[in-house]
Amino acid sequence: MSRAGTIDGPRFALAREVITGALAIKDLPRLAEMGCEAAALQYAVRGSESAEGRAALAVEVRGSLRLTCQRCLGGFEFPLAATSTLELADSQTEIDAADDERDRVLASKSMDVAAIVEDEVILALPMVPMHASCEAAVAHAAGKEASPFAALAGLQESGAGPRGPGRKPNT
Ligand SMILES: [Zn+2]
């Protein structure tokens, strides 16, 4: 069990309790397995109820992750801000049978807070992590200095079409 601890889901929701804290990559084993190198995440889980009046957990996660670009294998920072409301379901059968868009989580008296937060983070990640402008990262590997502005310049160049012979590399 992680240091974020566990909550009694139904009781927590009913009493409108709140738990907040921070997680690092060592608390997030599935993210580590997915190639996430580091994380600094703040979370808040609040007892709540869904729009339908069912007991629910409102989950909020903010921070950044260091992901591996699947094109050049370089690392990059991915800013994260995710919120959602998870309805507490009484059984896995109920979750499987649901055919609406509501998010559900299996309720229990011992719900792992870090696992709930990690689920939320995984859902918010890109399917294929990649630099916003991977060419800039290649230039960086060749010795140029990469900055957010260099990445932006790369984006502008790739979208600008052919240019005249007076074009100079961005310094
Ligand atoms: Zn890349």
Residues whose N, C-alpha, C, O or C-beta is under 5 A from the ligand:
A	BS01	ZN	C69 R71 C72 L73 G74 H131 C134 A137
